[in-house]
Amino acid sequence: MKEHWDQRYAESKYIYGTAANLFFEEQLARFKPASILLPGDGEGRNAAHAARQGWKVDAFDYSDQAVENAQEFLKSQNVEVDFYLSSILDHETVQEKYDAIGFFYLHLHSKDRPLAHQFLSDSLKSGGVLILEVFSKLQLGRGTGGPRNEDMLYSLAEIRNDFREFDSLMLEELEAELSEGELHKGKAMLIRFVGVKK
């Protein structure tokens, strides 16, 4: 899978565009800038936005090519971000380090998801906020983005279960128009979650 993403990011830069995810922009504006982690941030579009808003940003991706592209992009944007190579499945523990985490379209097999979601919870301070947007299982077959494997898509019940230790500010499944490069384009079924760690 890593080779797949390296190839994709090598074939064309900014495959999801250079603008931040719109839901992330909207939600981030509700909180006072502090420290934020962005796992699987691809070529750095969300990291760049958060840094411009005054957040102290750490971000990573497990694709070497994505990290290379991101570092070049962030330099061009004249923002300071610690963007490094890592996987959410074998990242070192960062207990209660961050005030916020943004998690966008990082789709894993269901067997790997509990470990990844535990990492998110462990990394947040008490009172920290998680902002999440992923493709719903209802997205399968639409051709407007996301995995073609139902096991890698999400349901509301799975989000509720995996983030039981959070107070939910928002949890919804909806159809939305995406315009994020060529790979997220058109009407898509999404799940959005904003939760505060108890």
N, CA, C and O atoms as a DFTB+ gen file, in Angstrom:
792 C
 N C O
     1  1       0.820      -1.210       0.000
     2  2       0.000       0.000       0.000
     3  2       0.865       1.276       0.000
     4  3       0.533       2.267      -0.652
     5  1       1.974       1.225       0.745
     6  2       2.879       2.374       0.795
     7  2       3.411       2.695      -0.608
     8  3       3.489       3.861      -0.995
     9  1       3.777       1.649      -1.365
    10  2       4.305       1.828      -2.716
    11  2       3.238       2.469      -3.616
    12  3       3.548       3.294      -4.476
    13  1       1.984       2.076      -3.403
    14  2       0.859       2.624      -4.164
    15  2       0.797       4.144      -3.976
    16  3       0.660       4.887      -4.948
    17  1       0.897       4.597      -2.733
    18  2       0.807       6.033      -2.458
    19  2       2.065       6.768      -2.921
    20  3       1.969       7.893      -3.411
    21  1       3.223       6.162      -2.777
    22  2       4.443       6.789      -3.280
    23  2       4.318       7.052      -4.784
    24  3       4.692       8.115      -5.278
    25  1       3.790       6.067      -5.488
    26  2       3.636       6.200      -6.939
    27  2       2.625       7.289      -7.286
    28  3       2.855       8.096      -8.187
    29  1       1.508       7.307      -6.564
    30  2       0.482       8.313      -6.829
    31  2       1.006       9.722      -6.626
    32  3       0.780      10.608      -7.450
    33  1       1.713       9.920      -5.512
    34  2       2.228      11.256      -5.209
    35  2       3.383      11.642      -6.126
    36  3       3.665      12.827      -6.302
    37  1       4.054      10.650      -6.712
    38  2       5.147      10.935      -7.648
    39  2       4.613      11.297      -9.028
    40  3       5.188      12.132      -9.725
    41  1       3.506      10.660      -9.417
    42  2       2.939      10.878     -10.754
    43  2       2.379      12.286     -10.915
    44  3       2.470      12.883     -11.987
    45  1       1.799      12.809      -9.838
    46  2       1.185      14.129      -9.917
    47  2       1.189      14.791      -8.541
    48  3       0.717      14.207      -7.566
    49  1       1.713      15.989      -8.466
    50  2       1.728      16.700      -7.183
    51  2       0.346      17.273      -6.879
    52  3      -0.429      17.595      -7.779
    53  1       0.066      17.387      -5.597
    54  2      -1.157      18.009      -5.084
    55  2      -2.409      17.342      -5.654
    56  3      -3.294      17.991      -6.211
    57  1      -2.443      16.019      -5.489
    58  2      -3.547      15.232      -6.048
    59  2      -4.868      15.518      -5.345
    60  3      -5.933      15.214      -5.883
    61  1      -4.811      16.099      -4.151
    62  2      -6.044      16.525      -3.474
    63  2      -6.130      18.051      -3.414
    64  3      -6.884      18.601      -2.612
    65  1      -5.363      18.727      -4.256
    66  2      -5.356      20.175      -4.270
    67  2      -4.427      20.746      -3.207
    68  3      -3.751      20.010      -2.488
    69  1      -4.407      22.075      -3.121
    70  2      -3.555      22.748      -2.138
    71  2      -4.376      23.457      -1.066
    72  3      -3.818      23.908      -0.065
    73  1      -5.674      23.561      -1.254
    74  2      -6.541      24.183      -0.246
    75  2      -6.870      23.171       0.844
    76  3      -6.938      21.969       0.589
    77  1      -7.071      23.665       2.051
    78  2      -7.424      22.778       3.166
    79  2      -8.813      22.185       2.982
    80  3      -9.639      22.722       2.244
    81  1      -9.055      21.088       3.654
    82  2     -10.385      20.498       3.726
    83  2     -11.356      21.541       4.312
    84  3     -11.066      22.149       5.342
    85  1     -12.489      21.740       3.662
    86  2     -13.419      22.804       4.062
    87  2     -13.998      22.589       5.458
    88  3     -14.151      23.541       6.224
    89  1     -14.317      21.349       5.786
    90  2     -14.850      21.050       7.116
    91  2     -13.807      21.366       8.177
    92  3     -14.132      21.899       9.238
    93  1     -12.559      21.037       7.890
    94  2     -11.467      21.344       8.811
    95  2     -11.347      22.856       9.020
    96  3     -11.239      23.322      10.154
    97  1     -11.367      23.614       7.928
    98  2     -11.298      25.076       8.034
    99  2     -12.399      25.614       8.934
   100  3     -12.152      26.406       9.843
   101  1     -13.604      25.170       8.664
   102  2     -14.778      25.657       9.394
   103  2     -14.682      25.342      10.886
   104  3     -14.948      26.201      11.727
   105  1     -14.303      24.117      11.205
   106  2     -14.248      23.703      12.610
   107  2     -13.053      24.295      13.342
   108  3     -13.167      24.686      14.504
   109  1     -11.903      24.363      12.669
   110  2     -10.697      24.872      13.321
   111  2     -10.892      26.316      13.782
   112  3     -10.347      26.723      14.808
   113  1     -11.673      27.089      13.021
   114  2     -11.912      28.498      13.349
   115  2     -12.672      28.661      14.669
   116  3     -12.706      29.754      15.234
   117  1     -13.277      27.580      15.158
   118  2     -14.053      27.655      16.400
   119  2     -13.177      27.567      17.650
   120  3     -13.651      27.799      18.762
   121  1     -11.906      27.232      17.465
   122  2     -11.034      26.977      18.609
   123  2      -9.833      27.914      18.609
   124  3      -9.348      28.339      17.560
   125  1      -9.370      28.222      19.808
   126  2      -8.202      29.086      19.963
   127  2      -6.953      28.322      19.535
   128  3      -6.766      27.180      19.952
   129  1      -6.093      28.924      18.711
   130  2      -4.896      28.213      18.247
   131  2      -4.015      27.731      19.401
   132  3      -3.749      28.459      20.357
   133  1      -3.578      26.486      19.277
   134  2      -2.700      25.855      20.266
   135  2      -1.884      24.815      19.505
   136  3      -1.383      25.100      18.418
   137  1      -1.745      23.614      20.063
   138  2      -0.962      22.570      19.380
   139  2      -1.902      21.598      18.681
   140  3      -2.945      21.228      19.221
   141  1      -1.527      21.191      17.482
   142  2      -2.373      20.280      16.704
   143  2      -1.519      19.241      15.993
   144  3      -0.398      19.521      15.569
   145  1      -2.067      18.037      15.870
   146  2      -1.437      16.937      15.135
   147  2      -2.325      16.569      13.955
   148  3      -3.546      16.477      14.081
   149  1      -1.686      16.359      12.798
   150  2      -2.406      15.968      11.587
   151  2      -1.793      14.689      11.028
   152  3      -0.854      14.747      10.235
   153  1      -2.321      13.529      11.436
   154  2      -1.810      12.253      10.917
   155  2      -2.269      12.026       9.477
   156  3      -3.394      12.371       9.115
   157  1      -1.395      11.447       8.666
   158  2      -1.763      11.111       7.287
   159  2      -2.137      12.342       6.476
   160  3      -3.110      12.310       5.723
   161  1      -1.380      13.427       6.617
   162  2      -1.770      14.692       5.983
   163  2      -1.265      14.836       4.552
   164  3      -1.250      15.941       4.010
   165  1      -0.854      13.739       3.940
   166  2      -0.522      13.768       2.519
   167  2       0.514      14.814       2.168
   168  3       1.654      14.762       2.631
   169  1       0.104      15.766       1.341
   170  2       1.046      16.780       0.841
   171  2       0.980      18.095       1.630
   172  3       1.501      19.114       1.177
   173  1       0.349      18.076       2.793
   174  2       0.474      19.183       3.730
   175  2      -0.530      20.316       3.614
   176  3      -0.328      21.379       4.200
   177  1      -1.617      20.108       2.862
   178  2      -2.558      21.220       2.661
   179  2      -3.243      21.644       3.963
   180  3      -3.432      22.837       4.202
   181  1      -3.618      20.668       4.810
   182  2      -4.271      21.014       6.077
   183  2      -3.262      21.587       7.076
   184  3      -3.578      22.497       7.841
   185  1      -2.057      21.044       7.055
   186  2      -1.001      21.547       7.935
   187  2      -0.693      23.007       7.624
   188  3      -0.538      23.815       8.539
   189  1      -0.605      23.349       6.345
   190  2      -0.313      24.723       5.942
   191  2      -1.404      25.671       6.433
   192  3      -1.115      26.757       6.934
   193  1      -2.656      25.249       6.283
   194  2      -3.765      26.101       6.730
   195  2      -3.711      26.337       8.232
   196  3      -3.835      27.473       8.690
   197  1      -3.528      25.267       8.999
   198  2      -3.490      25.396      10.459
   199  2      -2.346      26.315      10.897
   200  3      -2.516      27.139      11.795
   201  1      -1.184      26.169      10.261
   202  2      -0.031      27.009      10.608
   203  2      -0.316      28.483      10.310
   204  3       0.074      29.366      11.074
   205  1      -0.997      28.738       9.193
   206  2      -1.339      30.133       8.851
   207  2      -2.303      30.739       9.861
   208  3      -2.336      31.958      10.035
   209  1      -3.087      29.894      10.528
   210  2      -4.032      30.372      11.535
   211  2      -3.406      30.500      12.922
   212  3      -4.088      30.843      13.888
   213  1      -2.110      30.223      13.013
   214  2      -1.409      30.413      14.279
   215  2      -1.247      29.171      15.132
   216  3      -0.782      29.255      16.269
   217  1      -1.626      28.009      14.595
   218  2      -1.466      26.762      15.344
   219  2      -0.022      26.275      15.272
   220  3       0.676      26.507      14.286
   221  1       0.412      25.600      16.326
   222  2       1.705      24.908      16.328
   223  2       1.446      23.506      15.790
   224  3       0.791      22.695      16.444
   225  1       1.960      23.226      14.596
   226  2       1.534      22.041      13.847
   227  2       2.619      20.974      13.765
   228  3       3.756      21.245      13.380
   229  1       2.235      19.749      14.138
   230  2       2.995      18.542      13.808
   231  2       2.141      17.742      12.840
   232  3       0.927      17.644      13.019
   233  1       2.763      17.169      11.817
   234  2       2.020      16.378      10.842
   235  2       2.922      15.273      10.302
   236  3       4.146      15.404      10.287
   237  1       2.300      14.189       9.862
   238  2       3.095      13.114       9.275
   239  2       2.309      12.363       8.223
   240  3       1.084      12.457       8.145
   241  1       3.041      11.617       7.416
   242  2       2.447      10.707       6.445
   243  2       3.395       9.526       6.288
   244  3       4.589       9.644       6.564
   245  1       2.867       8.388       5.844
   246  2       3.753       7.229       5.718
   247  2       4.299       7.043       4.308
   248  3       5.043       6.096       4.049
   249  1       3.936       7.932       3.404
   250  2       4.500       7.914       2.056
   251  2       5.701       8.842       1.983
   252  3       5.585      10.037       2.256
   253  1       6.859       8.294       1.613
   254  2       8.065       9.114       1.454
   255  2       7.829      10.254       0.471
   256  3       8.247      11.389       0.703
   257  1       7.152       9.934      -0.635
   258  2       6.935      10.943      -1.675
   259  2       5.990      12.034      -1.184
   260  3       6.190      13.207      -1.499
   261  1       4.967      11.668      -0.420
   262  2       4.049      12.668       0.137
   263  2       4.797      13.624       1.048
   264  3       4.591      14.837       0.988
   265  1       5.667      13.080       1.895
   266  2       6.429      13.920       2.827
   267  2       7.346      14.869       2.063
   268  3       7.464      16.043       2.414
   269  1       7.988      14.363       1.030
   270  2       8.863      15.206       0.204
   271  2       8.049      16.340      -0.436
   272  3       8.465      17.498      -0.416
   273  1       6.882      15.991      -1.005
   274  2       6.022      17.002      -1.624
   275  2       5.534      18.013      -0.588
   276  3       5.494      19.216      -0.846
   277  1       5.162      17.504       0.590
   278  2       4.644      18.371       1.652
   279  2       5.691      19.366       2.111
   280  3       5.401      20.551       2.278
   281  1       6.898      18.891       2.314
   282  2       7.949      19.782       2.794
   283  2       8.233      20.890       1.780
   284  3       8.487      22.036       2.151
   285  1       8.186      20.534       0.506
   286  2       8.380      21.534      -0.560
   287  2       7.217      22.533      -0.563
   288  3       7.421      23.740      -0.695
   289  1       5.996      22.009      -0.417
   290  2       4.804      22.874      -0.411
   291  2       4.814      23.818       0.791
   292  3       4.538      25.009       0.647
   293  1       5.126      23.300       1.958
   294  2       5.121      24.117       3.178
   295  2       6.172      25.225       3.099
   296  3       5.951      26.345       3.560
   297  1       7.305      24.893       2.513
   298  2       8.351      25.913       2.320
   299  2       7.846      27.017       1.398
   300  3       8.089      28.198       1.646
   301  1       7.146      26.632       0.337
   302  2       6.611      27.618      -0.609
   303  2       5.551      28.501       0.037
   304  3       5.342      29.642      -0.377
   305  1       4.882      27.964       1.058
   306  2       3.847      28.717       1.772
   307  2       4.418      29.559       2.911
   308  3       3.700      30.327       3.551
   309  1       5.710      29.406       3.153
   310  2       6.402      30.165       4.200
   311  2       5.767      29.948       5.576
   312  3       5.564      30.892       6.339
   313  1       5.457      28.667       5.875
   314  2       4.901      28.321       7.190
   315  2       5.812      27.299       7.861
   316  3       6.537      26.551       7.206
   317  1       5.748      27.294       9.182
   318  2       6.584      26.385       9.956
   319  2       5.747      25.217      10.466
   320  3       4.826      25.399      11.263
   321  1       6.078      24.025       9.999
   322  2       5.378      22.799      10.388
   323  2       6.420      21.699      10.569
   324  3       7.328      21.566       9.749
   325  1       6.298      20.924      11.617
   326  2       7.143      19.734      11.759
   327  2       6.440      18.601      11.025
   328  3       5.563      17.940      11.581
   329  1       6.829      18.382       9.772
   330  2       6.191      17.365       8.922
   331  2       7.186      16.237       8.700
   332  3       8.265      16.451       8.146
   333  1       6.820      15.036       9.134
   334  2       7.791      13.945       9.131
   335  2       7.174      12.633       8.643
   336  3       5.959      12.514       8.485
   337  1       8.042      11.661       8.413
   338  2       7.639      10.349       7.904
   339  2       7.288       9.421       9.058
   340  3       8.114       9.181       9.939
   341  1       6.067       8.902       9.055
   342  2       5.656       7.934      10.073
   343  2       4.323       7.325       9.664
   344  3       3.629       7.846       8.792
   345  1       3.979       6.225      10.302
   346  2       2.674       5.586      10.130
   347  2       1.908       5.670      11.441
   348  3       2.493       5.534      12.515
   349  1       0.625       5.888      11.359
   350  2      -0.199       5.952      12.562
   351  2      -0.227       4.607      13.294
   352  3      -0.552       4.551      14.479
   353  1       0.113       3.528      12.588
   354  2       0.060       2.197      13.188
   355  2       1.327       1.819      13.949
   356  3       1.324       0.856      14.716
   357  1       2.417       2.576      13.741
   358  2       3.632       2.268      14.519
   359  2       4.312       3.542      15.009
   360  3       5.523       3.566      15.233
   361  1       3.533       4.579      15.169
   362  2       4.050       5.854      15.681
   363  2       4.364       5.706      17.170
   364  3       3.637       5.037      17.904
   365  1       5.452       6.338      17.605
   366  2       5.776       6.296      19.028
   367  2       4.678       6.998      19.827
   368  3       4.006       7.895      19.317
   369  1       4.506       6.589      21.065
   370  2       3.468       7.157      21.918
   371  2       3.754       8.626      22.209
   372  3       4.880       8.999      22.539
   373  1       2.731       9.445      22.083
   374  2       2.847      10.873      22.419
   375  2       1.709      11.211      23.390
   376  3       0.762      11.908      23.026
   377  1       1.809      10.720      24.605
   378  2       0.722      10.821      25.570
   379  2       0.314      12.262      25.853
   380  3       1.117      13.090      26.285
   381  1      -0.969      12.531      25.593
   382  2      -1.618      13.792      25.974
   383  2      -0.778      15.020      25.618
   384  3      -0.553      15.900      26.449
   385  1      -0.323      15.058      24.369
   386  2       0.560      16.142      23.918
   387  2      -0.196      17.276      23.239
   388  3       0.223      18.432      23.306
   389  1      -1.318      16.948      22.581
   390  2      -1.938      17.910      21.666
   391  2      -3.283      18.438      22.175
   392  3      -4.025      17.758      22.884
   393  1      -3.562      19.698      21.770
   394  2      -4.853      20.320      22.079
   395  2      -5.897      19.970      21.027
   396  3      -7.097      20.066      21.285
   397  1      -5.449      19.568      19.854
   398  2      -6.375      19.206      18.773
   399  2      -5.712      18.204      17.844
   400  3      -4.488      18.148      17.728
   401  1      -6.555      17.410      17.183
   402  2      -6.098      16.491      16.136
   403  2      -7.094      16.589      14.985
   404  3      -8.307      16.602      15.195
   405  1      -6.560      16.657      13.764
   406  2      -7.392      16.606      12.567
   407  2      -7.150      15.290      11.845
   408  3      -6.006      14.937      11.558
   409  1      -8.214      14.571      11.555
   410  2      -8.112      13.227      10.963
   411  2      -9.008      13.198       9.734
   412  3     -10.233      13.195       9.857
   413  1      -8.401      13.176       8.538
   414  2      -9.173      13.315       7.312
   415  2      -8.815      12.233       6.294
   416  3      -7.678      12.139       5.832
   417  1      -9.818      11.422       5.960
   418  2      -9.688      10.426       4.893
   419  2      -8.515       9.484       5.077
   420  3      -7.887       9.066       4.104
   421  1      -8.221       9.152       6.321
   422  2      -7.188       8.151       6.581
   423  2      -7.927       6.826       6.791
   424  3      -8.361       6.509       7.898
   425  1      -8.057       6.071       5.718
   426  2      -8.896       4.873       5.719
   427  2      -8.046       3.618       5.918
   428  3      -7.146       3.324       5.131
   429  1      -8.349       2.904       6.969
   430  2      -7.622       1.688       7.331
   431  2      -8.570       0.500       7.358
   432  3      -9.786       0.667       7.448
   433  1      -8.009      -0.694       7.280
   434  2      -8.832      -1.893       7.465
   435  2      -9.380      -1.909       8.888
   436  3      -8.745      -1.389       9.806
   437  1     -10.547      -2.500       9.070
   438  2     -11.215      -2.485      10.375
   439  2     -10.354      -3.107      11.474
   440  3     -10.459      -2.717      12.637
   441  1      -9.509      -4.063      11.117
   442  2      -8.651      -4.708      12.128
   443  2      -7.584      -3.746      12.654
   444  3      -7.117      -3.904      13.782
   445  1      -7.196      -2.758      11.855
   446  2      -6.156      -1.797      12.251
   447  2      -6.735      -0.546      12.914
   448  3      -6.023       0.201      13.585
   449  1      -8.029      -0.332      12.716
   450  2      -8.635       0.917      13.160
   451  2      -8.574       1.151      14.670
   452  3      -8.269       2.267      15.088
   453  1      -8.853       0.140      15.509
   454  2      -8.794       0.396      16.965
   455  2      -7.446       0.916      17.432
   456  3      -7.390       1.795      18.292
   457  1      -6.351       0.385      16.877
   458  2      -5.012       0.851      17.248
   459  2      -4.819       2.313      16.848
   460  3      -4.298       3.113      17.624
   461  1      -5.243       2.650      15.634
   462  2      -5.110       4.025      15.152
   463  2      -5.952       4.981      15.986
   464  3      -5.491       6.061      16.357
   465  1      -7.169       4.590      16.275
   466  2      -8.062       5.460      17.035
   467  2      -7.606       5.598      18.487
   468  3      -7.806       6.645      19.102
   469  1      -7.002       4.558      19.030
   470  2      -6.447       4.661      20.380
   471  2      -5.281       5.643      20.398
   472  3      -5.104       6.393      21.358
   473  1      -4.485       5.632      19.329
   474  2      -3.384       6.590      19.206
   475  2      -3.924       8.021      19.225
   476  3      -3.351       8.891      19.881
   477  1      -5.016       8.265      18.512
   478  2      -5.603       9.602      18.499
   479  2      -6.022      10.022      19.899
   480  3      -5.730      11.134      20.338
   481  1      -6.705       9.126      20.591
   482  2      -7.177       9.430      21.940
   483  2      -6.018       9.664      22.905
   484  3      -6.026      10.619      23.682
   485  1      -5.025       8.784      22.848
   486  2      -3.866       8.904      23.746
   487  2      -3.102      10.204      23.511
   488  3      -2.556      10.788      24.447
   489  1      -3.066      10.653      22.257
   490  2      -2.268      11.824      21.896
   491  2      -2.908      13.142      22.313
   492  3      -2.227      14.162      22.415
   493  1      -4.215      13.121      22.552
   494  2      -4.936      14.337      22.931
   495  2      -4.884      14.583      24.430
   496  3      -4.969      13.652      25.231
   497  1      -4.744      15.841      24.793
   498  2      -4.898      16.222      26.193
   499  2      -6.370      16.074      26.587
   500  3      -7.250      16.081      25.726
   501  1      -6.630      15.942      27.869
   502  2      -8.004      15.992      28.345
   503  2      -8.580      17.352      27.975
   504  3      -7.958      18.383      28.233
   505  1      -9.753      17.359      27.379
   506  2     -10.335      18.603      26.888
   507  2      -9.930      18.939      25.474
   508  3     -10.399      19.927      24.909
   509  1      -9.044      18.111      24.881
   510  2      -8.628      18.314      23.502
   511  2      -9.720      17.912      22.525
   512  3     -10.602      17.121      22.858
   513  1      -9.657      18.460      21.317
   514  2     -10.714      18.249      20.333
   515  2     -10.204      17.418      19.150
   516  3      -9.093      17.622      18.661
   517  1     -11.041      16.482      18.708
   518  2     -10.776      15.685      17.511
   519  2     -11.746      16.126      16.424
   520  3     -12.960      16.140      16.632
   521  1     -11.202      16.487      15.257
   522  2     -12.012      16.872      14.094
   523  2     -11.771      15.815      13.021
   524  3     -10.635      15.608      12.595
   525  1     -12.826      15.154      12.587
   526  2     -12.677      13.985      11.711
   527  2     -13.656      14.063      10.546
   528  3     -14.820      14.419      10.727
   529  1     -13.181      13.731       9.356
   530  2     -14.056      13.554       8.195
   531  2     -13.542      12.362       7.393
   532  3     -12.369      12.302       7.024
   533  1     -14.445      11.413       7.131
   534  2     -14.087      10.188       6.416
   535  2     -15.244       9.805       5.496
   536  3     -16.340      10.357       5.593
   537  1     -14.984       8.857       4.607
   538  2     -16.039       8.350       3.746
   539  2     -16.873       7.302       4.484
   540  3     -16.346       6.434       5.179
   541  1     -18.178       7.412       4.311
   542  2     -19.135       6.461       4.871
   543  2     -19.184       5.183       4.027
   544  3     -18.784       5.181       2.863
   545  1     -19.671       4.116       4.621
   546  2     -19.882       2.877       3.867
   547  2     -20.851       3.095       2.704
   548  3     -20.815       2.355       1.720
   549  1     -21.718       4.107       2.811
   550  2     -22.666       4.416       1.739
   551  2     -21.992       5.048       0.520
   552  3     -22.631       5.258      -0.511
   553  1     -20.703       5.347       0.646
   554  2     -19.934       5.906      -0.475
   555  2     -19.544       4.825      -1.480
   556  3     -19.216       5.135      -2.626
   557  1     -19.579       3.572      -1.063
   558  2     -19.134       2.465      -1.917
   559  2     -19.842       2.495      -3.278
   560  3     -21.070       2.539      -3.349
   561  1     -19.052       2.470      -4.349
   562  2     -19.595       2.424      -5.696
   563  2     -19.899       3.776      -6.317
   564  3     -20.334       3.833      -7.467
   565  1     -19.685       4.858      -5.597
   566  2     -20.030       6.181      -6.135
   567  2     -18.985       6.729      -7.099
   568  3     -19.329       7.493      -8.001
   569  1     -17.725       6.361      -6.931
   570  2     -16.690       6.832      -7.854
   571  2     -16.276       8.275      -7.679
   572  3     -15.690       8.863      -8.588
   573  1     -16.571       8.865      -6.518
   574  2     -16.179      10.259      -6.275
   575  2     -15.109      10.355      -5.185
   576  3     -14.858      11.432      -4.644
   577  1     -14.483       9.221      -4.872
   578  2     -13.402       9.216      -3.902
   579  2     -13.534       8.086      -2.906
   580  3     -14.611       7.524      -2.706
   581  1     -12.400       7.766      -2.283
   582  2     -12.404       6.777      -1.210
   583  2     -12.117       5.365      -1.658
   584  3     -12.111       5.071      -2.853
   585  1     -11.875       4.477      -0.684
   586  2     -11.575       3.075      -0.979
   587  2     -12.737       2.364      -1.660
   588  3     -13.901       2.722      -1.481
   589  1     -12.395       1.356      -2.439
   590  2     -13.431       0.532      -3.080
   591  2     -13.699      -0.729      -2.277
   592  3     -14.295      -1.684      -2.774
   593  1     -13.251      -0.717      -1.029
   594  2     -13.397      -1.850      -0.122
   595  2     -14.245      -1.406       1.070
   596  3     -13.845      -0.516       1.821
   597  1     -15.405      -2.020       1.242
   598  2     -16.336      -1.596       2.300
   599  2     -15.704      -1.669       3.690
   600  3     -16.033      -0.872       4.569
   601  1     -14.799      -2.623       3.883
   602  2     -14.149      -2.792       5.186
   603  2     -13.332      -1.558       5.577
   604  3     -13.081      -1.330       6.761
   605  1     -12.921      -0.765       4.592
   606  2     -12.099       0.414       4.869
   607  2     -12.924       1.693       4.988
   608  3     -12.375       2.776       5.192
   609  1     -14.236       1.562       4.861
   610  2     -15.136       2.699       5.009
   611  2     -15.775       2.658       6.395
   612  3     -15.687       1.647       7.093
   613  1     -16.417       3.756       6.791
   614  2     -16.882       3.920       8.168
   615  2     -18.403       3.899       8.297
   616  3     -19.134       4.170       7.344
   617  1     -18.854       3.570       9.503
   618  2     -20.267       3.722       9.862
   619  2     -20.350       4.603      11.100
   620  3     -19.376       4.744      11.840
   621  1     -21.516       5.191      11.319
   622  2     -21.723       5.996      12.525
   623  2     -21.498       5.174      13.785
   624  3     -20.927       5.665      14.759
   625  1     -21.947       3.920      13.767
   626  2     -21.806       3.047      14.949
   627  2     -20.337       2.818      15.284
   628  3     -19.964       2.785      16.457
   629  1     -19.502       2.660      14.258
   630  2     -18.067       2.439      14.502
   631  2     -17.411       3.677      15.124
   632  3     -16.592       3.561      16.035
   633  1     -17.772       4.841      14.631
   634  2     -17.216       6.076      15.204
   635  2     -17.666       6.218      16.651
   636  3     -16.860       6.524      17.531
   637  1     -18.958       5.996      16.898
   638  2     -19.495       6.087      18.270
   639  2     -18.758       5.153      19.208
   640  3     -18.394       5.537      20.320
   641  1     -18.537       3.921      18.759
   642  2     -17.898       2.912      19.598
   643  2     -16.426       3.232      19.850
   644  3     -15.949       3.133      20.981
   645  1     -15.718       3.612      18.806
   646  2     -14.270       3.821      18.933
   647  2     -13.924       5.074      19.738
   648  3     -12.834       5.177      20.300
   649  1     -14.865       6.031      19.789
   650  2     -14.591       7.279      20.517
   651  2     -15.580       7.472      21.667
   652  3     -16.117       8.560      21.879
   653  1     -15.799       6.392      22.391
   654  2     -16.725       6.421      23.539
   655  2     -16.264       7.386      24.617
   656  3     -17.083       7.943      25.349
   657  1     -14.939       7.588      24.719
   658  2     -14.403       8.454      25.777
   659  2     -14.438       9.933      25.393
   660  3     -13.820      10.762      26.062
   661  1     -15.154      10.266      24.324
   662  2     -15.288      11.649      23.881
   663  2     -16.716      12.143      24.080
   664  3     -17.676      11.390      23.923
   665  1     -16.838      13.427      24.431
   666  2     -18.139      14.095      24.368
   667  2     -18.331      14.567      22.940
   668  3     -17.505      15.308      22.406
   669  1     -19.416      14.140      22.324
   670  2     -19.651      14.453      20.918
   671  2     -20.271      15.840      20.759
   672  3     -21.336      16.121      21.308
   673  1     -19.587      16.706      19.996
   674  2     -20.145      18.004      19.631
   675  2     -20.894      17.898      18.309
   676  3     -21.820      18.664      18.040
   677  1     -20.479      16.935      17.490
   678  2     -21.130      16.692      16.209
   679  2     -20.809      15.283      15.747
   680  3     -19.661      14.846      15.822
   681  1     -21.812      14.577      15.274
   682  2     -21.611      13.291      14.601
   683  2     -22.722      13.156      13.578
   684  3     -23.894      13.044      13.935
   685  1     -22.349      13.168      12.301
   686  2     -23.379      13.110      11.267
   687  2     -22.872      12.378      10.033
   688  3     -21.679      12.352       9.734
   689  1     -23.831      11.785       9.332
   690  2     -23.582      11.166       8.036
   691  2     -24.370      11.984       7.030
   692  3     -25.562      12.232       7.217
   693  1     -23.704      12.403       5.963
   694  2     -24.375      13.306       5.030
   695  2     -23.789      13.181       3.633
   696  3     -22.693      12.655       3.442
   697  1     -24.540      13.673       2.669
   698  2     -24.027      13.792       1.310
   699  2     -23.500      15.211       1.137
   700  3     -24.179      16.178       1.484
   701  1     -22.288      15.333       0.599
   702  2     -21.689      16.649       0.386
   703  2     -20.954      16.665      -0.944
   704  3     -20.514      15.626      -1.438
   705  1     -20.829      17.832      -1.506
   706  2     -20.097      18.021      -2.767
   707  2     -18.623      18.232      -2.447
   708  3     -18.267      19.165      -1.727
   709  1     -17.773      17.371      -2.978
   710  2     -16.336      17.500      -2.770
   711  2     -15.670      18.107      -3.999
   712  3     -16.048      17.827      -5.137
   713  1     -14.667      18.945      -3.739
   714  2     -13.841      19.486      -4.816
   715  2     -12.422      19.619      -4.286
   716  3     -11.935      20.720      -4.029
   717  1     -11.768      18.464      -4.130
   718  2     -10.414      18.394      -3.584
   719  2      -9.539      17.653      -4.593
   720  3      -9.319      16.447      -4.478
   721  1      -9.045      18.393      -5.577
   722  2      -8.258      17.757      -6.628
   723  2      -9.121      16.828      -7.462
   724  3     -10.349      16.912      -7.446
   725  1      -8.452      15.934      -8.197
   726  2      -9.176      15.029      -9.090
   727  2      -9.702      13.784      -8.374
   728  3     -10.581      13.100      -8.898
   729  1      -9.182      13.482      -7.192
   730  2      -9.535      12.218      -6.538
   731  2     -10.719      12.319      -5.580
   732  3     -11.344      11.310      -5.256
   733  1     -11.025      13.526      -5.131
   734  2     -12.227      13.757      -4.316
   735  2     -13.068      14.791      -5.049
   736  3     -12.953      15.989      -4.793
   737  1     -13.917      14.323      -5.965
   738  2     -14.653      15.265      -6.815
   739  2     -16.067      14.755      -7.056
   740  3     -16.265      13.665      -7.592
   741  1     -17.050      15.561      -6.650
   742  2     -18.448      15.201      -6.851
   743  2     -19.168      14.919      -5.544
   744  3     -18.606      15.102      -4.464
   745  1     -20.404      14.476      -5.645
   746  2     -21.217      14.204      -4.459
   747  2     -20.737      12.926      -3.776
   748  3     -20.573      11.888      -4.418
   749  1     -20.516      13.018      -2.478
   750  2     -19.971      11.880      -1.729
   751  2     -20.695      11.740      -0.395
   752  3     -21.203      12.715       0.158
   753  1     -20.731      10.511       0.111
   754  2     -21.317      10.231       1.418
   755  2     -20.210      10.255       2.471
   756  3     -19.259       9.476       2.406
   757  1     -20.347      11.149       3.431
   758  2     -19.308      11.394       4.421
   759  2     -19.823      11.183       5.843
   760  3     -21.024      11.222       6.110
   761  1     -18.875      10.960       6.735
   762  2     -19.153      11.012       8.171
   763  2     -18.253      12.085       8.756
   764  3     -17.049      12.121       8.502
   765  1     -18.863      12.956       9.545
   766  2     -18.133      14.025      10.223
   767  2     -18.325      13.894      11.727
   768  3     -19.426      13.641      12.216
   769  1     -17.235      14.073      12.435
   770  2     -17.263      13.954      13.901
   771  2     -16.390      15.030      14.510
   772  3     -15.258      15.249      14.077
   773  1     -16.919      15.695      15.509
   774  2     -16.134      16.601      16.338
   775  2     -16.391      16.180      17.782
   776  3     -17.528      16.207      18.253
   777  1     -15.322      15.790      18.479
   778  2     -15.474      15.311      19.837
   779  2     -14.420      15.894      20.755
   780  3     -13.311      16.216      20.329
   781  1     -14.782      16.024      22.021
   782  2     -13.866      16.529      23.037
   783  2     -13.511      15.402      23.994
   784  3     -14.396      14.755      24.553
   785  1     -12.233      15.169      24.179
   786  2     -11.785      14.093      25.074
   787  2     -12.127      14.421      26.524
   788  3     -11.825      15.505      27.023
   789  1     -12.757      13.470      27.177
   790  2     -13.170      13.683      28.570
   791  2     -11.959      13.725      29.485
   792  3     -12.106      13.897      30.696
